[in-house]
Amino acid sequence: MFIYENRASVILFNILNNFRCMNQKFLIPLNGCSIIPFTFLKAGINFDFVDISNDSLCMDEELVLKILDNDKSNKYVGVLFIKSYGINMNSNDFFKKIKDINSNLFIIDDRCLCIPDLNFYLNSTYADLTLFSTGGSKYIEIGGGFAYLKDTFLYTRQELLFSLKDYNYLFQNLNNFISGKKSSFIYNDSNWLGDKILPFKTVLEYKKNINDKLVKTLKHKKNINSIYTNELPIDIQYKKEYQVWRFNISVNNKNKVLKNIFEAGLFASSHYIPLNRVLKNIIIYSNNKNKYNADLLYEKNINLFNNFDFSEEMAFKLSNIIKSSILK
């Protein structure tokens, strides 16, 4: 089943409502967009966090399997797995191992930062829901989100009220906390999720716009990424497979580098804050008892823009700022 909604998070919310009557939990990654746990909270679905692997930079697969294998009371009903930075990795072996432990576990393959795939073949995956986004700050930014759902599951659109004021209030509070303007953050439910107005009237029109935009986007990102690759020191660059959504670097003086970028009138992103800093009193599974791997990654990670808001001239200027910042 192909699903198209105003936002990928609306699809996620509608899916999660199928589990509302169960007093069970999902496992979700510790590094991800805050919208994910907010959507779980809005749907009334409990969850625990799982730290990332230093090897894959995604949810620790071995740890997930260990948790599920030891889950004799079947308190977990599903797993949400994020393809970090839009990496095009094959997770099917991992998903199969989850199903081998318990075939009823619901697997969500979150590819919201990946290149949108309109030729996805449902029978090629053990995931029950494969989720893509074309909203703001995603690979293609035309609005909307889509997903592929196995036919064994029903999809029911829930009645969602939407208030732009509520949305702005929630994320302004979050941004104030991340920037240090507020000392704490508390999630309070409101009408922040929803809006039935679809960016395109038909699925056919939506798919056509994705295909049209994809060709231009691939070319632009390739050009900008090649500048970063050639201009920046190789030792601060992530591996090529992680340079899909944006271009990622790891620096020891992250705050200073960002400060110099902003002072020059340019911009970059600090990436997603580890979710344990945003939401307290959630169980966290990790193999690193001293400091979570997601925290260690966040403290050094900067992602550089390569979308249409960033020109080649800006990329060259940004690269020079970064080089001079890390050398001092």
C-alpha positions in Angstrom: 0.0 0.0 0.0 1.3 3.5 -1.0 0.4 6.2 1.6 0.6 9.9 1.0 0.0 12.6 3.6 0.9 16.2 4.4 3.8 15.0 6.6 5.6 11.7 7.3 4.9 12.2 11.0 1.2 12.1 10.2 1.6 8.7 8.7 3.6 7.6 11.7 0.9 8.9 14.1 -1.9 7.1 12.1 0.1 3.8 12.2 0.9 4.1 16.0 -2.8 4.5 16.7 -3.2 0.8 15.9 -1.1 0.0 19.0 -2.9 2.4 21.4 -4.9 -0.3 23.2 -1.7 -2.2 24.0 0.3 -1.5 27.1 3.5 -2.2 25.2 6.5 -0.3 24.0 8.6 0.5 20.9 12.4 0.7 20.7 13.5 3.9 19.0 17.0 5.3 18.3 18.7 7.8 20.7 19.7 10.0 17.8 16.9 11.3 15.7 14.6 14.2 15.0 12.6 15.2 18.1 9.4 14.9 16.1 9.6 11.1 16.3 9.3 10.8 20.1 6.8 13.7 20.1 4.6 11.8 17.7 4.8 8.7 19.9 3.8 10.8 22.9 0.9 12.4 21.0 -0.3 8.9 20.0 0.0 7.7 23.6 2.6 5.0 22.8 5.4 4.2 25.2 9.0 3.8 24.0 12.5 3.2 25.2 15.7 4.6 23.6 18.5 2.5 22.1 22.0 4.1 21.7 23.7 4.1 18.3 26.6 1.9 17.1 29.9 3.7 16.6 30.4 1.6 13.5 27.1 2.2 11.6 26.1 5.5 13.4 22.6 4.0 13.4 20.7 2.2 16.1 22.9 -0.5 17.6 21.5 -3.7 15.9 23.2 -6.2 18.2 21.9 -4.3 21.3 18.3 -4.3 19.8 18.4 -8.0 19.2 19.7 -8.7 22.7 16.9 -6.6 24.2 14.3 -8.4 22.2 15.8 -11.8 22.8 15.6 -11.2 26.5 12.0 -9.8 26.3 10.3 -12.8 27.7 7.2 -10.9 28.7 6.8 -9.4 25.2 6.6 -5.9 26.4 8.0 -4.6 23.1 5.6 -4.4 20.2 7.9 -2.8 17.6 11.1 -1.2 16.5 11.7 2.1 14.7 15.0 2.1 12.8 16.4 5.4 11.3 18.8 5.4 8.3 21.1 8.0 9.8 22.1 10.9 7.5 20.2 9.2 4.7 22.6 6.3 4.3 21.5 3.8 1.8 22.3 0.7 3.8 20.6 -2.7 3.5 19.0 -3.5 6.8 17.0 -6.5 5.7 19.2 -9.1 7.5 18.7 -7.2 10.7 14.9 -6.9 10.1 14.7 -10.6 9.4 16.5 -11.4 12.7 13.9 -9.2 14.5 11.1 -11.2 12.9 12.8 -14.5 13.8 12.7 -13.5 17.4 9.0 -12.5 17.2 7.2 -12.4 13.9 4.6 -10.0 15.4 7.0 -7.2 16.1 6.2 -4.2 13.9 9.2 -2.8 12.1 9.3 0.8 10.9 12.1 1.6 8.4 12.6 5.4 8.7 14.1 6.6 5.5 13.0 10.3 5.9 16.6 11.6 5.3 17.1 9.2 2.3 16.6 9.8 -1.4 12.9 9.3 -2.0 12.3 6.0 -3.7 9.1 5.7 -5.8 10.2 2.4 -7.2 10.3 0.7 -3.8 9.2 -3.0 -3.8 7.4 -4.0 -0.7 8.3 -7.7 -1.0 12.0 -6.7 -0.9 11.9 -5.9 2.9 10.9 -7.4 6.2 9.9 -4.0 7.4 6.2 -3.5 7.9 6.3 0.3 7.2 8.9 2.1 5.1 8.7 5.8 5.6 10.0 8.7 3.4 9.7 12.5 3.7 9.7 15.3 1.2 9.1 18.0 3.8 11.3 20.9 5.0 15.0 20.1 5.6 14.7 16.7 3.8 16.5 15.5 0.7 13.7 16.9 -1.5 11.8 19.8 0.0 8.4 20.0 -1.8 6.2 19.2 1.2 4.4 16.0 2.1 5.5 12.5 3.1 4.9 9.0 1.8 5.2 5.4 2.9 4.9 1.8 1.9 2.8 -0.4 4.2 2.5 -4.1 4.1 -1.0 -5.2 3.0 -1.5 -7.2 6.2 -2.0 -4.0 8.1 -4.8 -1.5 8.0 -4.2 2.3 7.6 -6.8 4.6 9.1 -6.6 8.3 9.0 -7.2 9.8 12.4 -9.0 13.1 12.9 -6.2 15.6 13.7 -6.7 19.3 14.5 -3.8 21.5 13.5 -2.8 24.9 14.9 0.2 26.7 13.5 0.5 28.6 16.7 0.8 25.3 18.7 3.4 24.0 16.2 5.5 27.2 16.5 5.2 27.3 20.3 6.4 23.7 20.7 9.4 24.0 18.4 10.3 27.5 19.7 10.5 26.0 23.2 12.6 23.1 21.9 15.0 25.4 20.0 15.3 27.7 23.0 16.3 24.7 25.1 18.8 23.4 22.5 20.4 26.9 22.2 20.7 27.3 26.0 18.1 30.0 26.3 16.0 27.7 28.4 17.3 25.3 31.1 14.8 22.6 30.5 12.2 21.3 28.1 8.8 19.7 28.9 6.6 18.2 26.2 3.0 19.3 26.5 0.5 17.9 24.0 -1.2 20.3 21.7 -2.5 20.5 18.1 1.0 20.8 16.6 0.6 17.8 14.3 -1.8 17.6 11.4 -3.0 19.9 8.7 -5.1 18.0 6.2 -4.1 20.3 3.3 -1.9 18.2 1.0 0.8 20.0 -1.0 -0.4 18.3 -4.2 -4.0 17.3 -5.1 -3.3 13.9 -6.4 -0.7 11.2 -5.8 0.2 11.3 -9.5 1.0 15.0 -9.3 3.0 14.4 -6.1 5.1 11.7 -7.7 5.7 13.7 -10.8 7.0 16.6 -8.7 9.3 14.2 -6.8 10.8 12.9 -10.0 11.2 16.3 -11.5 12.8 17.7 -8.4 15.0 14.6 -7.9 17.1 15.2 -11.1 17.9 18.8 -10.2 18.6 18.0 -6.5 21.0 15.1 -7.3 23.0 17.4 -9.6 23.1 20.3 -7.1 24.0 18.2 -4.1 26.8 16.4 -6.1 28.3 19.7 -7.1 28.2 21.2 -3.6 29.5 18.0 -2.0 32.4 17.8 -4.4 33.5 21.2 -3.2 33.4 20.1 0.4 35.2 16.9 -0.4 38.0 18.6 -2.3 38.4 21.7 0.0 38.0 20.2 3.5 40.6 18.0 5.3 39.8 14.4 4.7 40.2 13.5 8.4 37.2 15.5 9.4 34.9 14.2 6.7 32.4 11.3 7.2 32.6 8.4 4.8 31.0 9.0 1.5 27.9 6.9 2.2 26.9 9.3 5.0 27.1 12.4 2.8 23.7 11.9 1.2 21.3 14.2 3.0 23.8 16.8 3.9 27.6 16.9 4.1 28.9 15.8 7.6 32.1 16.7 9.4 33.5 15.9 12.8 35.5 18.6 14.6 36.8 18.9 18.2 35.9 22.6 18.4 32.4 22.4 17.1 31.0 25.5 19.0 33.8 27.7 17.7 33.4 26.5 14.1 29.7 27.1 14.2 30.2 30.6 15.8 32.6 31.6 13.0 30.2 30.3 10.3 27.3 32.3 11.7 29.4 35.4 12.2 30.3 35.3 8.5 26.6 35.3 7.6 26.5 31.7 6.6 24.8 28.7 8.2 25.3 25.1 9.2 23.5 22.7 11.5 24.5 21.0 14.7 22.4 18.0 13.8 19.8 16.3 16.1 20.4 16.7 19.8 20.4 13.3 21.5 16.9 12.6 22.6 17.9 11.8 26.2 18.7 15.5 26.7 15.2 16.5 25.5 13.1 13.9 27.2 13.9 12.7 30.7 13.0 9.6 32.6 13.0 7.3 29.5 14.9 4.0 29.7 18.1 4.1 27.6 19.9 1.0 26.4 23.6 1.5 25.6 26.8 -0.5 25.5 28.7 2.6 26.6 28.2 3.1 30.3 30.4 6.2 30.6 28.8 8.3 27.9 26.2 7.5 25.2 27.6 7.1 21.7 24.9 9.4 20.5 26.2 12.1 22.8 29.8 11.6 21.7 28.7 11.9 18.1 26.6 15.0 18.7 29.5 16.9 20.5 31.6 16.9 17.3 29.1 16.6 14.4 28.3 19.5 12.1 26.3 19.0 8.9 26.9 21.4 6.0 24.1 22.4 3.7 24.0 21.3 0.1 20.4 22.2 -0.8 19.3 25.0 -3.1 19.8 27.6 -0.3 23.5 27.0 -0.7 25.5 28.1 -3.8 28.9 26.9 -4.9 30.3 30.3 -3.9 28.9 29.9 -0.4 30.3 26.3 -0.2 33.8 27.6 -1.0 33.5 30.4 1.6 32.2 28.0 4.2 35.1 25.5 3.6 37.6 28.3 4.1 36.0 29.3 7.4 36.0 25.7 8.6 39.7 25.2 7.7 40.8 28.4 9.4 38.7 27.6 12.5 40.1 24.1 13.1 43.7 25.2 12.5 43.7 27.9 15.2 
